[in-house]
Amino acid sequence: MIRPEVLQALNRWREVIASGGVALAGLWIAWQGGYVLLPFGLCVIALAAALALQALRRLRFAQAPATPGVVEVDEAQIAYLSPDGGGFVGLPDLVEIRLLTLRGKRFWRLRQADGQALLVPVDAMGADQLFDAFAALPNMDSAALLAALETKASGNALPALDGMSHPVWHRPGAGLARR
């Protein structure tokens, strides 16, 4: 009954649509008036705005899957499984996140405290789950994360960007000697 491309677009924007529904419910509550319902309705609208902002950030982070392999985030562990390799990184062991461009493709470089690194393609299936995992890291700036991801080159200049690296996050205090 609903065309597949419309259904896919609705599915992609479902969190933003749900936030709009919560905002409408808050507006209806506030419209009822009174000393209790008006402030409560305004609080619900503010909550809906915060949810919509987070949903829009998550939407901007998601890429269309185009690379073989699957990303899974489970219990503070990021797993990338691919026919060419892959690996696992624990969020507590993570000390650095970089966005690399290699051979015209973009990868998240996740480096652990022991020096091992995992390359995860930005457009792997399930890579959109990384936004919430990265947001849980201490002092992570979501705006910087999105800004690094949105720096795209034109089709002609992409080979010139090979080997470029954008630091996105570094664990506070990592690399300092402790007594």
Secondary structure, DSSP 8 states (H G I E B T S, - for coil): ---HHHHHHHHHTHHHHHHHHHHHHHHHHHHT-HHHHHHHHHHHHHHHHHHHHHHHHHHHH-----EEEEEEE-SSEEEEEETTEEEEEEGGGEEEEEEEEETTEEEEEEEETTS-EEEEETTEETGGGHHHHHHTSTT--HHHHHHHHH----TTTTGGGTT-EEEEEE-TTTT----
